[in-house]
Amino acid sequence: MCWRNNIYSKIQLLCSEKKSLIFTRQEFGDRFLDDLKKEYPQNNTVDSSINRTLQELRDSKQLEFISYGKYRFIKSDSVSDQQSHKVHAEENKLSVDNDYASIITFSINNIVEDGCFINREYLI
């Protein structure tokens, strides 16, 4: 597996383990640095390679830079999900103000599909 794909899959794993699309560079390094050093023993600059790859993934819109050392993983199907959610939006919506002062709107369906642990009838 190439370096970039390996980092991408490890980000997916980290986000899955955390049950969050937001992660820090520190969390990634704590979780995978030793593994990457074993997988790429000839690479003497694993830390720098991780940083470069995070920047590349950010530039290719696979990650969103939130703040220093903090990223949001962007699922590969997020564009089609967003279009689908606009078409199937419910009347009940929850708006969340994000770090960039824009509004992100979620329907009850979005919240339930994303794995909300609260029963649907309590959300309505």
C-alpha positions, 0 to 999 in steps of 0.5 A: 500500500502506498504511503498516502493510502496507508495514512488515509486508511489509518485516519479512517480507523482512528475516526472509527475508533473515536466515533468522531470525524475530528482528530488531532495530529497528536492523536494520530501520532500517538496511535500510529507513529510506531506502526508506521516506523515499523512499516517503513523502516527506511523512512527516517522522517516519519513525522515529517512524512505524516505532516506532508501527507496530512497537508496533501489530504487537506489540499485534495479536500479529503481532510478539512483543517480546523485549527492548528493540529486539528482536522476533520475527516471528510468521507469520500461520499460526503458530496452525494450525502449532502445532496441526498440530505437536501432532497430528503430533509425533514421539517425538524432541523437542528442547526449547529454553528461551526468554527467558521461561523457558517451554519450546518443543518442536520435533519433528524434522519441525518442524526439517526443515520450518523448513529445517534444513541438517543431513540428517534421518538425523543428527538422529535 
